[in-house]
Amino acid sequence: MSGGGINSLIAEQALLSLVQDDDGLGRSSWSSSLQGWSRDSGISICNWEGVTCGGGDDGSNIIVKEINLPNLGLSGTLPSALGLLTDLEVIVLKNNILSGSIPQEVANLENLVTLDLTDCYLTGTLPQRFESTQLSSLYLANNAISGKFFHTAHSPHLLSIKEIRLENNVLTGTLHGLTLSSMSNLEALSLSVNDLSGLIPGVELGSIPTLQYLYLDSNHFVGPLPSQLAQDNGASLLELWVQDNALSGTVPASYDRFDNLHDFYIDRNKLTGLVPSDLCGPETNADFFTNAPPEDTRNYCDSIACPAGTVAAEGVYPCSECPGGEGARLTNKYIGSIGECTDYTQREVLQIFHRATTKGGPWMGVSDWDDENKEICQMTGIACDAHGNVVKISLKNRGLAGHIPEEIGFLSFLESMDVSDNALLGYLPSDLRWTSITSLDISGNMIRGVVPPLLCMMEELNGNIEDHVYYCDRIACPRGSYNSFGGGRSGKPCQPCYDESPFIGRKVCMQKHPGSKFDWNESVQVISDGMGVSPKIGAEIVIGIMLITIVLCWLLKDALCSLQKKYDRGSLVAHSTHNNYDVEKDYDFNVEGNGLADTHYKDDDYGNSGSQDAAYRDFIITDENDEEGINDDDNMSRSTTRSATDLMSDHRGMTLSAPEKFKRAVSRGLSGELGMRARSTASSINVGARRLNARRQIVERNDPLTPGRYTEVGDSFNDEEFGDDLELVNHSTSPSASHGATASEKDYTMTKELQTSDLLDVPIIT
């Protein structure tokens, strides 16, 4: 019915679905002060405040074009009934207290141009399809939206989309190159502060000629800064933010094609070498130095990243030299380093490793790594050479829980590490490339992301360097695949897996084929290997544990049911006595009428019914107008970050529901991993404040959007670590891939049923 309007009663009902009961009296406080927004207001819905209609209103049919209700304290969920307003072009509900997910009915609106749900506490997964071929602006920043960034190259919205703001959410997985290359009109992409991993698809991003603003900072990207971002037919970037990731290699010299690049942040990565001098100048990152003395004669390359052997509070000028000369440069080898100079002894590295892997308690068996009086070479699981250098760490199936710390790279003589069959989380650090490692086993854990390419290219690691081809799956099977060893070291290739597990190095697949069931025999074999027993004994142990678990669950359930019945009867007795009711009659009525079965027991004070899980792990809210005359929604500039506590302060005086109380508690402080993440984000406040002027710098320049001239230079990566004859391929996919080949759509999707590109999303690196 698009273009012809809908029945006015249906339109009214759809709009009133936003007026949800938040005070127990059947009304919403936000709507009571607005014109209209009531069935008995006597005002046409086209005259309701925040509602805009199009032409053709004949009294019975109405064309609703816009819903614009920002900053009103609107609370509740985003109703699916909005999907009935088929002519909607603009939905702006930013800075309200909406919970739940984005309904597919809203994503299905075929005429949608702008969807702005910034700062709304939304959860759920990101819809993978928006049906509008006119969708231009998608603003979903500062929520708790999970799932993958768009992983389908066939969604109708891809060709029309110009701006995407998804910073400060909980997106995971990798970036799908084919999907990005389909966004041929994309101008701004902001994915800052998420949990994205893998490699940056430079070829596909570099093929978008309109792309000017790219924000990928504060994620878990690995691999090199792709030189292909600066292609001959593109190179239009004005801002590129990739700081606070795990990128390695050097800064490509080809980036000097970005003639108008004025914001370029690369600090807090694993980059080495020097910043190409052609990228340095007084206009680059100038907003950092507004108050710098005019006579200052700094090295302008320090404005991009402090050199190796130096550190700074924010990884950029002013830089402080590390004491120790050349030795300090060897131990502080990364550019753009923050904090203090580092140089660890072997004991200090092992202590850091021990602390990082005991998050779930002490290791199983002997655990003496925290014993200051014990020689490191005598510690359990450690082997040393004749000179006292640690060459082997063997901690298979020891109950390690936590992550592998990046400081492991300081064990320069380490040759072998086996931490398989534990409960390690996080990502595999590329710092292992600074060791002498030739054998690495991380299988059977819960490690995410991809194997860092510079690890894949280490000679002799797990049998690498055959025919100058380096296979990442010899270190760990990529996500979406498995084999009984967790990697391809045995010559057994990794096989595709049809489940949604995000981990690498898996030994077991829950679903090997569409519709298949769990492979019991293979699972028993893996468990038996881990326990060091025969498959028969392993099966008996597993069956015994399952039977005991079932019995215990049954007994526990029976006990809880008994307690619940006593509680319910006591509550009814108390209630009936207070109201002079017949206790027995009242109780019988509720039982037969399912009154008890229909009772909804109240959640705790934080509204945590168990469904939130990690959705509220932290909230980083962005001030949208911190400086007069700057509209962050219009120009996509990054701005000052602040905590969710400040956001809640904006809504003082409002009655908070249980979920909002939960969010407030999260924002005010958490222990453990969540608290660490919140405090880490808070430490970036000064960085955000100093970078707030980025947009003002553009506005003050004359005609800043005019494409600049491109310098005709080669595409050399300019990194001695990447030889001209090296190739990185996925062993399980194309073991005979030709040098320099480009991944096809088949390489990303394999089959329609698999629907995950992560197995094959590692591009070829030469």
DRENZATI-968679 format. One record per residue (C-alpha): residue in one letter; x negated, y, z negated. Coordinates in steps of 0.25 Angstrom, whole numbers, plus 5000, padded with zeros to 4 digits. Example, Ala and Ser with C-alpha at 12.3 -4.5 7.8 and 13.67 -1.06 7.14 Angstrom:
a495149824969;s494549964971;
This chain:
m500050005000;s498850095001;g499150235007;g500650215005;g500650234990;i501350144980;n502650154972;s502550264961;l503050174950;i501850074953;a500950194954;e501350244941;q501250104934;a499850084940;l499450224934;l500050204921;s499250074920;l498150164915;v498950214904;q498650104894;d499050084880;d497850134871;d498550174859;g499650064856;l500750164860;g500850134875;r500150264879;s498750304883;s498150424876;w497350464889;s498650484897;s499550554887;s498750684890;l498850674905;q499950714915;g500850604919;w500350464915;s501750414910;r502950354916;d503850454909;s502950574913;g503850614924;i502650654932;s502350594946;i501050504945;c500450584956;n500450704945;w499850614934;e498550674929;g497350604936;v498250544947;t498150584962;c499150544972;g499050544987;g500050594998;g501350515001;d502050524987;d503550504990;g503950474976;s503950324977;n502550294982;i501350364977;i499850364982;v498950374970;k497550414974;e496850444962;i496750414947;n495750514940;l495750494925;p494350514920;n493950544905;l495250524899;g495050414889;l495950314897;s495850184890;g496250044894;t495849964906;l495849994921;p497249944926;s497349854938;a498649924941;l497850034947;g497649944959;l499149974962;l498750114966;t498250064980;d497950214985;l497050244973;e495750314978;v495150364965;i495150304951;v494350384941;l494450334927;k493050364922;n492650384908;n493850314902;i493950194892;l494350084902;s494049944899;g494149814907;s493749794921;i494049854935;p495349784940;q495149724954;e496449794957;v495749934956;a494549874964;n495549834975;l496049974977;e495849994992;n495850144992;l494950174980;v493850284983;t493350314969;l493350224956;d492750294944;l492850214931;t491550264925;d491450264910;c492650174908;y492150044900;l492549954911;t492149804910;g492349694919;t491549664932;l491349754944;p492349724955;q491649674967;r492649724977;f493349864978;e494349854990;s494250004994;t493550035006;q493550185002;l492850164988;s491750264987;s491450284972;l491450184961;y491150234948;l491050124937;a489850174929;n489750164913;n490650044911;a490349894908;i490649834921;s489949704924;g489749604935;k488949624948;f488849754957;f489549724970;h489149594975;t490049584987;a489649655001;h491149645006;s491849734996;p492649845003;h492149954995;l490649934998;l490650015011;s491350145005;i490650144991;k489750274989;e489550274974;i489450164964;r489250194949;l489150074941;e488050114931;n488150074916;n488849944918;v488549794916;l488349754931;t487449634933;g486849554944;t486149604956;l486449704967;h487049644980;g486249694992;l487349665002;t488349734994;l487549864993;s487149865007;s488649865010;m488849995003;s488450075015;n488950215009;l488450194995;e487850324990;a487650304975;l487450174967;s487350174952;l487150044945;s486250094933;v486250024919;n486849884923;d486349744922;l486049734937;s484749644941;g484049594953;l483449674964;i483849804970;p484349774984;g483549884991;v483749845005;e485249855004;l485249984995;g484250045005;s485250015016;i486250115011;p485950245017;t486950325008;l486350274995;q485850394987;y485950354972;l485550224967;y485450194952;l485050054948;d484350084935;s484450014922;n484749874928;h483849754929;f483349764944;v482049694947;g481149684959;p480549804967;l481149934970;p481649904984;s480949984995;q482149955004;l482950064996;a482250165005;q482550115019;d482250195031;n483750215034;g484150245020;a483250305009;s484350405004;l484250384989;l484250504980;e484250434967;l483650294964;w483750244949;v483150104946;q482450134933;d482550034921;n482549904929;a481549794931;l481049834945;s479649794949;g478649824960;t478349964965;v479050094970;p479250084985;a478550184993;s479750185002;y480550264992;d479950394998;r480950385008;f481950434998;d481750575001;n482750624992;l482550534980;h482550614968;d482950524957;f482050394957;y481950324943;i481150194943;d480650194928;r480750074919;n480549964929;k479449864932;l478849944944;t477349964946;g476450044955;l476550184958;v477750274962;p477550314976;s477050464976;d478050494988;l479250474978;c478650564968;g478950714968;p479550834959;e480950794964;t480950654960;n481650634947;a481550784945;d482750774935;f481750714925;f480950834924;t481850954924;n481151014911;a479750974915;p478751084915;p478551144929;e477051134928;d477150984925;t476250914935;r476750774933;n476650654943;y477950654950;c477850504951;d477950494936;s479350554938;i479750424944;a479050324935;c477850334926;p476650254932;a476150124926;g475350144913;t476250254908;v477550264901;a478650364899;a479950384891;e480750364904;g479750304913;v479450434920;y478650564918;p478050594908;c477250474908;s476350434897;e475050354900;c474850214893;p473550204885;g472550104890;g472250154904;e472350044915;g472749934905;a473950014901;r474350024916;l474249864917;t475149844905;n476149964908;k476249934923;y477649984926;i477950124931;g479050204924;s478850134910;i479550184898;g479250184883;e477850144879;c476650084885;t476649934884;d475549824881;y475949704874;t475049584869;q475449444871;r476049434857;e476849554859;v477449504872;l477749374865;q478449444854;i479249524864;f479649394871;h480049334858;r480949444854;a481549454868;t481949304868;t482449284854;k483749374855;g484549244852;g483649204840;p482349124838;w481949034849;m482148884848;g481048804842;v479748864837;s479749024838;d478449084834;w478349204844;d478549304833;d477549244824;e476449354823;n475449254817;k475549154828;e474549154840;i475349184852;c474749064859;q475248974848;m476649024849;t477748924854;g477848924869;i476649004872;a475348954879;c474149034881;d472849024889;a471449014883;h471349164881;g472649174873;n473549224884;v474949184885;v475149094897;k476449014894;i477749044888;s478648914886;l479948944879;k480948854887;n482248824880;r481848894867;g483148984865;l482549114870;a483649214871;g483349364876;h482549404888;i481149394894;p480449524890;e479749604901;e478449604891;i478249464896;g477449524907;f476349564897;l475949414896;s475049424908;f474449284907;l475849214906;e475949104916;s477149024912;m478449054905;d479648964903;v480849024896;s481848934902;d483148884896;n483348994886;a484349104885;l483549224891;l484349334897;g483949464904;y483049474916;l481749414920;p480649514919;s479749544931;d478649574921;l478249434921;r477549464934;w476349524926;t476149384920;s475349264926;i476649184926;t476749064936;s477848984929;l479149054924;d480448984920;i481649064915;s482648964919;g483848934911;n484049074905;m485049184907;i484049284914;r484749374925;g484349454937;v483349404947;v481849354946;p481049484948;p480449484962;l479049504957;l479149384948;c479549304960;m478349354968;m477349304957;e476449204964;e476449064958;l477649094949;n478448964948;g477748914961;n477949044969;i477149094981;e477448984991;d477349045005;h477349184999;v478749174996;y479149194981;y480449134976;c481149194964;d481949074961;r480649004958;i480749084945;a482249074943;c483449044951;p484149174954;r485549194948;g486649124956;s485748994957;y485048884949;n484248764949;s483948664937;f482548734935;g483148874936;g482148914947;g481548854959;r480148814954;s480448664956;g480748684971;k482248664968;p482948784973;c483948874966;q485348834969;p486548934970;c487548934959;y488948974959;d489149034946;e489049174940;s487749164931;p486849284932;f485649204927;i484349164935;g483549044933;r484748954930;k484648804929;v486148774929;c487248814938;m488648814933;q489248814947;k488448764958;h489548764969;p490848844970;g491848764961;s490748674955;k490648644941;f489548644931;d488348544934;w488348464921;n487248364925;e486248484929;s486648554917;v486348434908;q484948424915;v484648564913;i485048564898;s484248434896;d483048494902;g483148614893;m483248524880;g482248424885;v483148304884;s483648204894;p484848234903;k485648124895;i485348184882;g485548324887;a486948284892;e487348224878;i486848344871;v487648434880;i488948354878;g488748344863;i488648494862;m489848514871;l490648414862;i490248484849;t490548614855;i491948574859;v492248514845;l491748644838;c492548734847;w493748654845;l493548654830;l493248804830;k494448834838;d495348754829;a494848824817;l495048964823;c496448924827;s496748884813;l496149014808;q496949094818;k498249034814;k498049064800;y497749204803;d498949224812;r499849164802;g499249254791;s499449374800;l500849344803;v501149314788;a500549444784;h501249524795;s502649454792;t502549474777;h502249624780;n503449634788;n504349544780;y504449444791;d504749294789;v503349244791;e503749104796;k504749154806;d503749264811;y502649164813;d503449064820;f503949174829;n502549214833;v502149064835;e503249034845;g503249164852;n501749154854;g501549284846;l500249224840;a499749184854;d499949314860;t499249394849;h498049474853;y497049484842;k496349614841;d494849614846;d493849664836;d493549814834;y492649814846;g493649754855;n492649644858;s493549524862;g492349454868;s492649494882;q491649614883;d490449534882;a489249614887;a490149714894;y489949814883;r488449794882;d488249944883;f488850074889;i488050184895;i488850294899;t488550404908;d488850554906;e489450604919;n489250754918;d488150784909;e487750904916;e488551014921;g488951004936;i488450864937;n489550754941;d488950624939;d490150554946;d489950634959;n488450624960;m488050484954;s486950544946;r486550474933;s486750544920;t486550534905;t486850404899;r487450384885;s488050284876;a489550234876;t489650304862;d489550434869;l490650384879;m491550354867;s491350484861;d492050544873;h493250474869;r493350514854;g494750514849;m495250404857;t495750274851;l494750164855;s495250024858;a494549904854;p493649894867;e493250034866;k492850014851;f491949904856;k491349994866;r491050094856;a490349994847;v489549954858;s489150094862;r488750124847;g487750014846;l487449864848;s486449774843;g485649674851;e485549684866;l486749774868;g486249874859;m484849874865;r485549894879;a486250014873;r485050074867;s484250054879;t485250134887;a485350244877;s483850264879;s484050304893;i484850424889;n483750524891;v483350464904;g484850484909;a484850624904;r483550664911;r484050604924;l485450674923;n484850784932;a484750694944;r486050744950;r485750884947;q484450874955;i485150824967;v486250934967;e485251044966;r484450994978;n484851044992;d485650945000;p485150824992;l485950725000;t485250755013;p484550625017;g483050655017;r481950615027;y481450475025;t479950455025;e479550345035;v478750245027;g478550105026;d479450005017;s478149955009;f478449914995;n477049964991;d476849854980;e475749764980;e476549664972;f477449634985;g476549574996;d476949585010;d477149435012;l477949404999;e479449365000;l480449344989;v481549254992;n482649174985;h482149024985;s483548964984;t484049044996;s483049065006;p481748995004;s481349025018;a481749165019;s480949245029;h480049365024;g480849495023;a482249425026;t483449505021;a484449435012;s485849415020;e487149415014;k487049265013;d485849275004;y486749354994;t487949274994;m487649134998;t489049084998;k490449154996;e490649074983;l489349114977;q489649254977;t488349294970;s487149364977;d486149354965;l485549224970;l485149284982;d485049434979;v483549434978;p483049504991;i481849464998;i480649554994;t479449555003;
